[in-house]
């Protein structure tokens, strides 16, 4: 019986992750970027996001993925 206690005492159980409320309220974001090589081309309809905006969105998405379980 003592051997059974020792065996169960050594095992570790993974704690279930709880979802943060941000995982329910937020989601990953998308952006419209220019094609490679056309980043500096004229954008008359202002269809593309700026590099700064794309960087912020990428940072948001990385933090969301790190926080929220898939």
N, CA, C, O and CB atoms as a CASP TS submission, in Angstrom:
PFRMAT TS
TARGET T0000
AUTHOR 0000-0000-0000
METHOD Language model
MODEL 1
PARENT N/A
ATOM      1  N   UNK     1       0.824  -1.189   0.000  1.00  0.00           N
ATOM      2  CA  UNK     1       0.000   0.000   0.000  1.00  0.00           C
ATOM      3  C   UNK     1       0.867   1.252   0.000  1.00  0.00           C
ATOM      4  O   UNK     1       0.532   2.244  -0.648  1.00  0.00           O
ATOM      5  CB  UNK     1      -0.937  -0.001   1.202  1.00  0.00           C
ATOM      6  N   UNK     2       1.972   1.206   0.720  1.00  0.00           N
ATOM      7  CA  UNK     2       2.874   2.353   0.761  1.00  0.00           C
ATOM      8  C   UNK     2       3.431   2.647  -0.626  1.00  0.00           C
ATOM      9  O   UNK     2       3.639   3.807  -0.981  1.00  0.00           O
ATOM     10  CB  UNK     2       4.017   2.103   1.751  1.00  0.00           C
ATOM     11  N   UNK     3       3.673   1.599  -1.409  1.00  0.00           N
ATOM     12  CA  UNK     3       4.186   1.801  -2.767  1.00  0.00           C
ATOM     13  C   UNK     3       3.168   2.539  -3.627  1.00  0.00           C
ATOM     14  O   UNK     3       3.541   3.366  -4.459  1.00  0.00           O
ATOM     15  CB  UNK     3       4.545   0.453  -3.414  1.00  0.00           C
ATOM     16  N   UNK     4       1.906   2.249  -3.434  1.00  0.00           N
ATOM     17  CA  UNK     4       0.860   2.942  -4.181  1.00  0.00           C
ATOM     18  C   UNK     4       0.831   4.429  -3.848  1.00  0.00           C
ATOM     19  O   UNK     4       0.666   5.270  -4.733  1.00  0.00           O
ATOM     20  CB  UNK     4      -0.500   2.316  -3.891  1.00  0.00           C
ATOM     21  N   UNK     5       0.990   4.741  -2.589  1.00  0.00           N
ATOM     22  CA  UNK     5       0.990   6.151  -2.180  1.00  0.00           C
ATOM     23  C   UNK     5       2.171   6.893  -2.781  1.00  0.00           C
ATOM     24  O   UNK     5       2.045   8.041  -3.209  1.00  0.00           O
ATOM     25  CB  UNK     5       1.022   6.269  -0.653  1.00  0.00           C
ATOM     26  N   UNK     6       3.317   6.232  -2.810  1.00  0.00           N
ATOM     27  CA  UNK     6       4.505   6.864  -3.370  1.00  0.00           C
ATOM     28  C   UNK     6       4.323   7.091  -4.864  1.00  0.00           C
ATOM     29  O   UNK     6       4.705   8.143  -5.376  1.00  0.00           O
ATOM     30  CB  UNK     6       5.755   6.006  -3.104  1.00  0.00           C
ATOM     31  N   UNK     7       3.752   6.133  -5.564  1.00  0.00           N
ATOM     32  CA  UNK     7       3.575   6.270  -7.011  1.00  0.00           C
ATOM     33  C   UNK     7       2.609   7.398  -7.355  1.00  0.00           C
ATOM     34  O   UNK     7       2.861   8.150  -8.296  1.00  0.00           O
ATOM     35  CB  UNK     7       3.075   4.960  -7.607  1.00  0.00           C
ATOM     36  N   UNK     8       1.531   7.531  -6.629  1.00  0.00           N
ATOM     37  CA  UNK     8       0.589   8.605  -6.927  1.00  0.00           C
ATOM     38  C   UNK     8       1.124   9.949  -6.473  1.00  0.00           C
ATOM     39  O   UNK     8       0.770  10.976  -7.053  1.00  0.00           O
ATOM     40  CB  UNK     8      -0.753   8.332  -6.269  1.00  0.00           C
ATOM     41  N   UNK     9       1.943   9.968  -5.479  1.00  0.00           N
ATOM     42  CA  UNK     9       2.499  11.231  -5.003  1.00  0.00           C
ATOM     43  C   UNK     9       3.484  11.809  -6.009  1.00  0.00           C
ATOM     44  O   UNK     9       3.662  13.026  -6.063  1.00  0.00           O
ATOM     45  CB  UNK     9       3.183  11.036  -3.650  1.00  0.00           C
ATOM     46  N   UNK    10       4.114  10.979  -6.788  1.00  0.00           N
ATOM     47  CA  UNK    10       5.099  11.447  -7.756  1.00  0.00           C
ATOM     48  C   UNK    10       4.461  11.934  -9.049  1.00  0.00           C
ATOM     49  O   UNK    10       5.077  12.691  -9.799  1.00  0.00           O
ATOM     50  CB  UNK    10       6.081  10.348  -8.059  1.00  0.00           C
ATOM     51  N   UNK    11       3.257  11.514  -9.310  1.00  0.00           N
ATOM     52  CA  UNK    11       2.643  11.923 -10.564  1.00  0.00           C
ATOM     53  C   UNK    11       2.163  13.367 -10.465  1.00  0.00           C
ATOM     54  O   UNK    11       1.712  13.829  -9.417  1.00  0.00           O
ATOM     55  CB  UNK    11       1.475  10.988 -10.928  1.00  0.00           C
ATOM     56  N   UNK    12       2.275  14.050 -11.578  1.00  0.00           N
ATOM     57  CA  UNK    12       1.790  15.430 -11.611  1.00  0.00           C
ATOM     58  C   UNK    12       0.603  15.496 -12.556  1.00  0.00           C
ATOM     59  O   UNK    12       0.568  14.836 -13.595  1.00  0.00           O
ATOM     60  CB  UNK    12       2.916  16.423 -12.056  1.00  0.00           C
ATOM     61  N   UNK    13      -0.330  16.280 -12.180  1.00  0.00           N
ATOM     62  CA  UNK    13      -1.489  16.473 -13.044  1.00  0.00           C
ATOM     63  C   UNK    13      -1.437  17.883 -13.588  1.00  0.00           C
ATOM     64  O   UNK    13      -1.104  18.831 -12.877  1.00  0.00           O
ATOM     65  CB  UNK    13      -2.823  16.214 -12.282  1.00  0.00           C
ATOM     66  N   UNK    14      -1.766  18.005 -14.834  1.00  0.00           N
ATOM     67  CA  UNK    14      -1.765  19.322 -15.462  1.00  0.00           C
ATOM     68  C   UNK    14      -3.035  20.050 -15.068  1.00  0.00           C
ATOM     69  O   UNK    14      -4.143  19.533 -15.213  1.00  0.00           O
ATOM     70  CB  UNK    14      -1.647  19.212 -17.006  1.00  0.00           C
ATOM     71  N   UNK    15      -2.850  21.249 -14.571  1.00  0.00           N
ATOM     72  CA  UNK    15      -4.009  22.046 -14.167  1.00  0.00           C
ATOM     73  C   UNK    15      -4.718  22.545 -15.408  1.00  0.00           C
ATOM     74  O   UNK    15      -4.062  22.991 -16.348  1.00  0.00           O
ATOM     75  CB  UNK    15      -3.591  23.234 -13.259  1.00  0.00           C
ATOM     76  N   UNK    16      -6.024  22.482 -15.437  1.00  0.00           N
ATOM     77  CA  UNK    16      -6.742  22.990 -16.609  1.00  0.00           C
ATOM     78  C   UNK    16      -6.587  24.501 -16.712  1.00  0.00           C
ATOM     79  O   UNK    16      -6.635  25.218 -15.712  1.00  0.00           O
ATOM     80  CB  UNK    16      -8.234  22.610 -16.542  1.00  0.00           C
ATOM     81  N   UNK    17      -6.403  24.965 -17.937  1.00  0.00           N
ATOM     82  CA  UNK    17      -6.301  26.411 -18.156  1.00  0.00           C
ATOM     83  C   UNK    17      -7.694  27.006 -18.156  1.00  0.00           C
ATOM     84  O   UNK    17      -8.632  26.441 -18.717  1.00  0.00           O
ATOM     85  CB  UNK    17      -5.567  26.733 -19.490  1.00  0.00           C
ATOM     86  N   UNK    18      -7.808  28.134 -17.528  1.00  0.00           N
ATOM     87  CA  UNK    18      -9.086  28.840 -17.567  1.00  0.00           C
ATOM     88  C   UNK    18      -8.971  29.952 -18.602  1.00  0.00           C
ATOM     89  O   UNK    18      -7.942  30.618 -18.708  1.00  0.00           O
ATOM     90  CB  UNK    18      -9.473  29.413 -16.154  1.00  0.00           C
ATOM     91  N   UNK    19     -10.010  30.132 -19.336  1.00  0.00           N
ATOM     92  CA  UNK    19      -9.999  31.152 -20.385  1.00  0.00           C
ATOM     93  C   UNK    19     -10.203  32.525 -19.763  1.00  0.00           C
ATOM     94  O   UNK    19     -11.109  32.718 -18.952  1.00  0.00           O
ATOM     95  CB  UNK    19     -11.091  30.868 -21.446  1.00  0.00           C
ATOM     96  N   UNK    20      -9.381  33.453 -20.133  1.00  0.00           N
ATOM     97  CA  UNK    20      -9.511  34.833 -19.696  1.00  0.00           C
ATOM     98  C   UNK    20     -10.733  35.431 -20.388  1.00  0.00           C
ATOM     99  O   UNK    20     -11.098  35.014 -21.487  1.00  0.00           O
ATOM    100  CB  UNK    20      -8.215  35.658 -20.012  1.00  0.00           C
ATOM    101  N   UNK    21     -11.358  36.402 -19.742  1.00  0.00           N
ATOM    102  CA  UNK    21     -12.541  37.024 -20.346  1.00  0.00           C
ATOM    103  C   UNK    21     -12.192  37.704 -21.677  1.00  0.00           C
ATOM    104  O   UNK    21     -13.058  37.876 -22.534  1.00  0.00           O
ATOM    105  CB  UNK    21     -13.158  38.049 -19.373  1.00  0.00           C
ATOM    106  N   UNK    22     -10.928  38.086 -21.844  1.00  0.00           N
ATOM    107  CA  UNK    22     -10.513  38.698 -23.110  1.00  0.00           C
ATOM    108  C   UNK    22     -10.619  37.704 -24.258  1.00  0.00           C
ATOM    109  O   UNK    22     -10.828  38.097 -25.406  1.00  0.00           O
ATOM    110  CB  UNK    22      -9.078  39.226 -23.006  1.00  0.00           C
ATOM    111  N   UNK    23     -10.476  36.418 -23.952  1.00  0.00           N
ATOM    112  CA  UNK    23     -10.568  35.401 -25.007  1.00  0.00           C
ATOM    113  C   UNK    23     -11.975  35.326 -25.568  1.00  0.00           C
ATOM    114  O   UNK    23     -12.165  34.972 -26.732  1.00  0.00           O
ATOM    115  CB  UNK    23     -10.146  34.029 -24.472  1.00  0.00           C
ATOM    116  N   UNK    24     -12.956  35.656 -24.752  1.00  0.00           N
ATOM    117  CA  UNK    24     -14.339  35.627 -25.199  1.00  0.00           C
ATOM    118  C   UNK    24     -14.696  36.940 -25.889  1.00  0.00           C
ATOM    119  O   UNK    24     -15.413  36.947 -26.889  1.00  0.00           O
ATOM    120  CB  UNK    24     -15.287  35.363 -24.015  1.00  0.00           C
ATOM    121  N   UNK    25     -14.196  38.042 -25.355  1.00  0.00           N
ATOM    122  CA  UNK    25     -14.582  39.357 -25.858  1.00  0.00           C
ATOM    123  C   UNK    25     -13.794  39.780 -27.093  1.00  0.00           C
ATOM    124  O   UNK    25     -14.308  40.536 -27.918  1.00  0.00           O
ATOM    125  CB  UNK    25     -14.404  40.384 -24.777  1.00  0.00           C
ATOM    126  N   UNK    26     -12.559  39.308 -27.235  1.00  0.00           N
ATOM    127  CA  UNK    26     -11.699  39.749 -28.324  1.00  0.00           C
ATOM    128  C   UNK    26     -11.386  38.591 -29.256  1.00  0.00           C
ATOM    129  O   UNK    26     -11.695  37.439 -28.952  1.00  0.00           O
ATOM    130  CB  UNK    26     -10.405  40.356 -27.777  1.00  0.00           C
ATOM    131  N   UNK    27     -10.783  38.895 -30.373  1.00  0.00           N
ATOM    132  CA  UNK    27     -10.340  37.871 -31.320  1.00  0.00           C
ATOM    133  C   UNK    27      -9.134  38.417 -32.071  1.00  0.00           C
ATOM    134  O   UNK    27      -8.760  39.579 -31.908  1.00  0.00           O
ATOM    135  CB  UNK    27     -11.490  37.467 -32.313  1.00  0.00           C
ATOM    136  N   UNK    28      -8.533  37.569 -32.893  1.00  0.00           N
ATOM    137  CA  UNK    28      -7.414  38.059 -33.695  1.00  0.00           C
ATOM    138  C   UNK    28      -7.949  39.035 -34.745  1.00  0.00           C
ATOM    139  O   UNK    28      -9.105  38.959 -35.160  1.00  0.00           O
ATOM    140  CB  UNK    28      -6.645  36.876 -34.372  1.00  0.00           C
ATOM    141  N   UNK    29      -7.093  39.934 -35.153  1.00  0.00           N
ATOM    142  CA  UNK    29      -7.477  40.968 -36.102  1.00  0.00           C
ATOM    143  C   UNK    29      -6.835  40.698 -37.451  1.00  0.00           C
ATOM    144  O   UNK    29      -5.816  40.013 -37.535  1.00  0.00           O
ATOM    145  CB  UNK    29      -7.079  42.358 -35.586  1.00  0.00           C
ATOM    146  N   UNK    30      -7.417  41.224 -38.482  1.00  0.00           N
ATOM    147  CA  UNK    30      -6.846  41.128 -39.824  1.00  0.00           C
ATOM    148  C   UNK    30      -6.467  42.525 -40.291  1.00  0.00           C
ATOM    149  O   UNK    30      -6.886  43.528 -39.713  1.00  0.00           O
ATOM    150  CB  UNK    30      -7.846  40.460 -40.820  1.00  0.00           C
ATOM    151  N   UNK    31      -5.675  42.568 -41.334  1.00  0.00           N
ATOM    152  CA  UNK    31      -5.267  43.850 -41.895  1.00  0.00           C
ATOM    153  C   UNK    31      -5.117  43.710 -43.399  1.00  0.00           C
ATOM    154  O   UNK    31      -5.024  42.605 -43.934  1.00  0.00           O
ATOM    155  CB  UNK    31      -3.948  44.345 -41.256  1.00  0.00           C
ATOM    156  N   UNK    32      -5.097  44.846 -44.062  1.00  0.00           N
ATOM    157  CA  UNK    32      -4.899  44.864 -45.506  1.00  0.00           C
ATOM    158  C   UNK    32      -3.530  45.457 -45.774  1.00  0.00           C
ATOM    159  O   UNK    32      -3.292  46.640 -45.532  1.00  0.00           O
ATOM    160  CB  UNK    32      -6.023  45.677 -46.236  1.00  0.00           C
ATOM    161  N   UNK    33      -2.647  44.637 -46.267  1.00  0.00           N
ATOM    162  CA  UNK    33      -1.292  45.093 -46.549  1.00  0.00           C
ATOM    163  C   UNK    33      -1.004  45.052 -48.038  1.00  0.00           C
ATOM    164  O   UNK    33      -1.594  44.271 -48.784  1.00  0.00           O
ATOM    165  CB  UNK    33      -0.276  44.246 -45.795  1.00  0.00           C
ATOM    166  N   UNK    34      -0.084  45.908 -48.452  1.00  0.00           N
ATOM    167  CA  UNK    34       0.330  45.914 -49.852  1.00  0.00           C
ATOM    168  C   UNK    34       1.138  44.654 -50.139  1.00  0.00           C
ATOM    169  O   UNK    34       1.748  44.077 -49.239  1.00  0.00           O
ATOM    170  CB  UNK    34       1.156  47.188 -50.185  1.00  0.00           C
ATOM    171  N   UNK    35       1.138  44.241 -51.383  1.00  0.00           N
ATOM    172  CA  UNK    35       1.926  43.073 -51.788  1.00  0.00           C
ATOM    173  C   UNK    35       3.406  43.406 -51.693  1.00  0.00           C
ATOM    174  O   UNK    35       3.801  44.570 -51.754  1.00  0.00           O
ATOM    175  CB  UNK    35       1.559  42.623 -53.231  1.00  0.00           C
ATOM    176  N   UNK    36       4.214  42.371 -51.543  1.00  0.00           N
ATOM    177  CA  UNK    36       5.660  42.550 -51.439  1.00  0.00           C
ATOM    178  C   UNK    36       6.179  43.340 -52.640  1.00  0.00           C
ATOM    179  O   UNK    36       5.854  43.040 -53.789  1.00  0.00           O
ATOM    180  CB  UNK    36       6.373  41.180 -51.342  1.00  0.00           C
ATOM    181  N   UNK    37       6.976  44.335 -52.354  1.00  0.00           N
ATOM    182  CA  UNK    37       7.547  45.176 -53.407  1.00  0.00           C
ATOM    183  C   UNK    37       6.689  46.382 -53.754  1.00  0.00           C
ATOM    184  O   UNK    37       7.145  47.272 -54.472  1.00  0.00           O
ATOM    185  CB  UNK    37       7.764  44.360 -54.639  1.00  0.00           C
ATOM    186  N   UNK    38       5.450  46.431 -53.259  1.00  0.00           N
ATOM    187  CA  UNK    38       4.558  47.553 -53.554  1.00  0.00           C
ATOM    188  C   UNK    38       4.210  48.363 -52.303  1.00  0.00           C
ATOM    189  O   UNK    38       3.226  49.102 -52.286  1.00  0.00           O
ATOM    190  CB  UNK    38       3.282  47.041 -54.205  1.00  0.00           C
ATOM    191  N   UNK    39       5.019  48.219 -51.269  1.00  0.00           N
ATOM    192  CA  UNK    39       4.738  48.912 -50.000  1.00  0.00           C
ATOM    193  C   UNK    39       4.737  50.429 -50.144  1.00  0.00           C
ATOM    194  O   UNK    39       4.019  51.119 -49.421  1.00  0.00           O
ATOM    195  CB  UNK    39       5.760  48.510 -48.953  1.00  0.00           C
ATOM    196  N   UNK    40       5.530  50.949 -51.067  1.00  0.00           N
ATOM    197  CA  UNK    40       5.622  52.406 -51.227  1.00  0.00           C
ATOM    198  C   UNK    40       4.818  52.921 -52.414  1.00  0.00           C
ATOM    199  O   UNK    40       4.922  54.096 -52.766  1.00  0.00           O
ATOM    200  CB  UNK    40       7.069  52.818 -51.387  1.00  0.00           C
ATOM    201  N   UNK    41       4.026  52.068 -53.028  1.00  0.00           N
ATOM    202  CA  UNK    41       3.215  52.485 -54.180  1.00  0.00           C
ATOM    203  C   UNK    41       2.067  53.375 -53.712  1.00  0.00           C
ATOM    204  O   UNK    41       1.666  53.332 -52.549  1.00  0.00           O
ATOM    205  CB  UNK    41       2.664  51.249 -54.946  1.00  0.00           C
ATOM    206  N   UNK    42       1.552  54.173 -54.626  1.00  0.00           N
ATOM    207  CA  UNK    42       0.429  55.054 -54.320  1.00  0.00           C
ATOM    208  C   UNK    42      -0.799  54.212 -53.936  1.00  0.00           C
ATOM    209  O   UNK    42      -1.076  53.188 -54.561  1.00  0.00           O
ATOM    210  CB  UNK    42       0.107  55.977 -55.535  1.00  0.00           C
ATOM    211  N   UNK    43      -1.508  54.643 -52.930  1.00  0.00           N
ATOM    212  CA  UNK    43      -2.712  53.939 -52.452  1.00  0.00           C
ATOM    213  C   UNK    43      -3.882  54.918 -52.498  1.00  0.00           C
ATOM    214  O   UNK    43      -4.300  55.426 -51.457  1.00  0.00           O
ATOM    215  CB  UNK    43      -2.508  53.367 -50.987  1.00  0.00           C
ATOM    216  N   UNK    44      -4.417  55.192 -53.693  1.00  0.00           N
ATOM    217  CA  UNK    44      -5.423  56.244 -53.845  1.00  0.00           C
ATOM    218  C   UNK    44      -6.707  56.017 -53.053  1.00  0.00           C
ATOM    219  O   UNK    44      -7.337  56.990 -52.639  1.00  0.00           O
ATOM    220  CB  UNK    44      -5.766  56.387 -55.281  1.00  0.00           C
ATOM    221  N   UNK    45      -7.108  54.800 -52.831  1.00  0.00           N
ATOM    222  CA  UNK    45      -8.340  54.543 -52.085  1.00  0.00           C
ATOM    223  C   UNK    45      -8.097  54.302 -50.607  1.00  0.00           C
ATOM    224  O   UNK    45      -9.020  53.979 -49.860  1.00  0.00           O
ATOM    225  CB  UNK    45      -9.055  53.361 -52.670  1.00  0.00           C
ATOM    226  N   UNK    46      -6.829  54.462 -50.186  1.00  0.00           N
ATOM    227  CA  UNK    46      -6.445  54.215 -48.798  1.00  0.00           C
ATOM    228  C   UNK    46      -6.941  52.829 -48.353  1.00  0.00           C
ATOM    229  O   UNK    46      -7.578  52.684 -47.310  1.00  0.00           O
ATOM    230  CB  UNK    46      -7.017  55.325 -47.869  1.00  0.00           C
ATOM    231  N   UNK    47      -6.630  51.819 -49.175  1.00  0.00           N
ATOM    232  CA  UNK    47      -7.095  50.460 -48.902  1.00  0.00           C
ATOM    233  C   UNK    47      -6.165  49.688 -47.974  1.00  0.00           C
ATOM    234  O   UNK    47      -6.585  48.724 -47.334  1.00  0.00           O
ATOM    235  CB  UNK    47      -7.249  49.706 -50.194  1.00  0.00           C
ATOM    236  N   UNK    48      -4.896  50.109 -47.898  1.00  0.00           N
ATOM    237  CA  UNK    48      -3.914  49.346 -47.127  1.00  0.00           C
ATOM    238  C   UNK    48      -3.651  49.995 -45.775  1.00  0.00           C
ATOM    239  O   UNK    48      -3.659  51.218 -45.635  1.00  0.00           O
ATOM    240  CB  UNK    48      -2.607  49.217 -47.908  1.00  0.00           C
ATOM    241  N   UNK    49      -3.417  49.142 -44.789  1.00  0.00           N
ATOM    242  CA  UNK    49      -3.032  49.637 -43.466  1.00  0.00           C
ATOM    243  C   UNK    49      -1.560  50.024 -43.495  1.00  0.00           C
ATOM    244  O   UNK    49      -0.775  49.472 -44.266  1.00  0.00           O
ATOM    245  CB  UNK    49      -3.302  48.568 -42.362  1.00  0.00           C
ATOM    246  N   UNK    50      -1.195  50.977 -42.646  1.00  0.00           N
ATOM    247  CA  UNK    50       0.202  51.406 -42.567  1.00  0.00           C
ATOM    248  C   UNK    50       1.026  50.329 -41.869  1.00  0.00           C
ATOM    249  O   UNK    50       0.479  49.439 -41.217  1.00  0.00           O
ATOM    250  CB  UNK    50       0.326  52.762 -41.817  1.00  0.00           C
ATOM    251  N   UNK    51       2.337  50.419 -42.011  1.00  0.00           N
ATOM    252  CA  UNK    51       3.230  49.452 -41.363  1.00  0.00           C
ATOM    253  C   UNK    51       3.053  49.503 -39.851  1.00  0.00           C
ATOM    254  O   UNK    51       3.086  48.464 -39.191  1.00  0.00           O
ATOM    255  CB  UNK    51       4.704  49.730 -41.739  1.00  0.00           C
ATOM    256  N   UNK    52       2.867  50.682 -39.301  1.00  0.00           N
ATOM    257  CA  UNK    52       2.676  50.801 -37.850  1.00  0.00           C
ATOM    258  C   UNK    52       1.408  50.061 -37.423  1.00  0.00           C
ATOM    259  O   UNK    52       1.416  49.337 -36.428  1.00  0.00           O
ATOM    260  CB  UNK    52       2.596  52.295 -37.427  1.00  0.00           C
ATOM    261  N   UNK    53       0.330  50.238 -38.168  1.00  0.00           N
ATOM    262  CA  UNK    53      -0.922  49.553 -37.853  1.00  0.00           C
ATOM    263  C   UNK    53      -0.750  48.041 -37.959  1.00  0.00           C
ATOM    264  O   UNK    53      -1.227  47.300 -37.099  1.00  0.00           O
ATOM    265  CB  UNK    53      -2.045  50.028 -38.788  1.00  0.00           C
ATOM    266  N   UNK    54      -0.075  47.583 -39.005  1.00  0.00           N
ATOM    267  CA  UNK    54       0.164  46.148 -39.183  1.00  0.00           C
ATOM    268  C   UNK    54       0.987  45.612 -38.007  1.00  0.00           C
ATOM    269  O   UNK    54       0.708  44.523 -37.505  1.00  0.00           O
ATOM    270  CB  UNK    54       0.894  45.872 -40.532  1.00  0.00           C
ATOM    271  N   UNK    55       1.996  46.368 -37.565  1.00  0.00           N
ATOM    272  CA  UNK    55       2.815  45.936 -36.425  1.00  0.00           C
ATOM    273  C   UNK    55       1.972  45.843 -35.156  1.00  0.00           C
ATOM    274  O   UNK    55       2.117  44.888 -34.392  1.00  0.00           O
ATOM    275  CB  UNK    55       3.993  46.907 -36.206  1.00  0.00           C
ATOM    276  N   UNK    56       1.099  46.812 -34.919  1.00  0.00           N
ATOM    277  CA  UNK    56       0.235  46.784 -33.737  1.00  0.00           C
ATOM    278  C   UNK    56      -0.714  45.594 -33.785  1.00  0.00           C
ATOM    279  O   UNK    56      -0.936  44.928 -32.774  1.00  0.00           O
ATOM    280  CB  UNK    56      -0.563  48.090 -33.624  1.00  0.00           C
ATOM    281  N   UNK    57      -1.270  45.332 -34.955  1.00  0.00           N
ATOM    282  CA  UNK    57      -2.185  44.197 -35.100  1.00  0.00           C
ATOM    283  C   UNK    57      -1.441  42.888 -34.865  1.00  0.00           C
ATOM    284  O   UNK    57      -1.965  41.992 -34.203  1.00  0.00           O
ATOM    285  CB  UNK    57      -2.840  44.197 -36.499  1.00  0.00           C
ATOM    286  N   UNK    58      -0.234  42.767 -35.394  1.00  0.00           N
ATOM    287  CA  UNK    58       0.570  41.559 -35.192  1.00  0.00           C
ATOM    288  C   UNK    58       0.877  41.374 -33.707  1.00  0.00           C
ATOM    289  O   UNK    58       0.843  40.250 -33.207  1.00  0.00           O
ATOM    290  CB  UNK    58       1.882  41.633 -36.009  1.00  0.00           C
ATOM    291  N   UNK    59       1.174  42.456 -33.003  1.00  0.00           N
ATOM    292  CA  UNK    59       1.442  42.371 -31.564  1.00  0.00           C
ATOM    293  C   UNK    59       0.185  41.944 -30.808  1.00  0.00           C
ATOM    294  O   UNK    59       0.249  41.088 -29.926  1.00  0.00           O
ATOM    295  CB  UNK    59       1.954  43.726 -31.025  1.00  0.00           C
ATOM    296  N   UNK    60      -0.946  42.534 -31.150  1.00  0.00           N
ATOM    297  CA  UNK    60      -2.213  42.154 -30.514  1.00  0.00           C
ATOM    298  C   UNK    60      -2.486  40.667 -30.724  1.00  0.00           C
ATOM    299  O   UNK    60      -2.821  39.954 -29.779  1.00  0.00           O
ATOM    300  CB  UNK    60      -3.381  42.998 -31.076  1.00  0.00           C
ATOM    301  N   UNK    61      -2.343  40.202 -31.966  1.00  0.00           N
ATOM    302  CA  UNK    61      -2.627  38.807 -32.280  1.00  0.00           C
ATOM    303  C   UNK    61      -1.686  37.866 -31.533  1.00  0.00           C
ATOM    304  O   UNK    61      -2.115  36.813 -31.063  1.00  0.00           O
ATOM    305  CB  UNK    61      -2.517  38.571 -33.784  1.00  0.00           C
ATOM    306  N   UNK    62      -0.404  38.234 -31.417  1.00  0.00           N
ATOM    307  CA  UNK    62       0.552  37.402 -30.685  1.00  0.00           C
ATOM    308  C   UNK    62       0.181  37.309 -29.211  1.00  0.00           C
ATOM    309  O   UNK    62       0.254  36.233 -28.618  1.00  0.00           O
ATOM    310  CB  UNK    62       1.972  37.960 -30.834  1.00  0.00           C
ATOM    311  N   UNK    63      -0.215  38.424 -28.622  1.00  0.00           N
ATOM    312  CA  UNK    63      -0.613  38.406 -27.212  1.00  0.00           C
ATOM    313  C   UNK    63      -1.903  37.617 -27.018  1.00  0.00           C
ATOM    314  O   UNK    63      -2.038  36.890 -26.035  1.00  0.00           O
ATOM    315  CB  UNK    63      -0.788  39.838 -26.685  1.00  0.00           C
ATOM    316  N   UNK    64      -2.844  37.750 -27.936  1.00  0.00           N
ATOM    317  CA  UNK    64      -4.104  37.003 -27.835  1.00  0.00           C
ATOM    318  C   UNK    64      -3.838  35.508 -27.909  1.00  0.00           C
ATOM    319  O   UNK    64      -4.404  34.737 -27.134  1.00  0.00           O
ATOM    320  CB  UNK    64      -5.084  37.426 -28.951  1.00  0.00           C
ATOM    321  N   UNK    65      -2.970  35.088 -28.845  1.00  0.00           N
ATOM    322  CA  UNK    65      -2.658  33.657 -28.994  1.00  0.00           C
ATOM    323  C   UNK    65      -1.932  33.115 -27.759  1.00  0.00           C
ATOM    324  O   UNK    65      -2.136  31.963 -27.377  1.00  0.00           O
ATOM    325  CB  UNK    65      -1.796  33.425 -30.252  1.00  0.00           C
ATOM    326  N   UNK    66      -1.089  33.940 -27.137  1.00  0.00           N
ATOM    327  CA  UNK    66      -0.367  33.495 -25.934  1.00  0.00           C
ATOM    328  C   UNK    66      -1.317  33.368 -24.741  1.00  0.00           C
ATOM    329  O   UNK    66      -1.137  32.493 -23.894  1.00  0.00           O
ATOM    330  CB  UNK    66       0.777  34.478 -25.595  1.00  0.00           C
ATOM    331  N   UNK    67      -2.306  34.222 -24.675  1.00  0.00           N
ATOM    332  CA  UNK    67      -3.238  34.245 -23.542  1.00  0.00           C
ATOM    333  C   UNK    67      -4.357  33.234 -23.678  1.00  0.00           C
ATOM    334  O   UNK    67      -4.755  32.616 -22.691  1.00  0.00           O
ATOM    335  CB  UNK    67      -3.827  35.616 -23.389  1.00  0.00           C
ATOM    336  N   UNK    68      -4.864  33.058 -24.867  1.00  0.00           N
ATOM    337  CA  UNK    68      -6.071  32.256 -25.077  1.00  0.00           C
ATOM    338  C   UNK    68      -5.736  30.858 -25.594  1.00  0.00           C
ATOM    339  O   UNK    68      -4.936  30.706 -26.517  1.00  0.00           O
ATOM    340  CB  UNK    68      -7.008  32.959 -26.056  1.00  0.00           C
ATOM    341  N   UNK    69      -6.347  29.850 -24.999  1.00  0.00           N
ATOM    342  CA  UNK    69      -6.114  28.499 -25.495  1.00  0.00           C
ATOM    343  C   UNK    69      -6.754  28.328 -26.872  1.00  0.00           C
ATOM    344  O   UNK    69      -7.755  28.969 -27.194  1.00  0.00           O
ATOM    345  CB  UNK    69      -6.669  27.451 -24.505  1.00  0.00           C
ATOM    346  N   UNK    70      -6.170  27.474 -27.653  1.00  0.00           N
ATOM    347  CA  UNK    70      -6.716  27.287 -29.006  1.00  0.00           C
ATOM    348  C   UNK    70      -7.962  26.437 -29.002  1.00  0.00           C
ATOM    349  O   UNK    70      -8.542  26.187 -30.059  1.00  0.00           O
ATOM    350  CB  UNK    70      -5.683  26.656 -29.910  1.00  0.00           C
TER
END
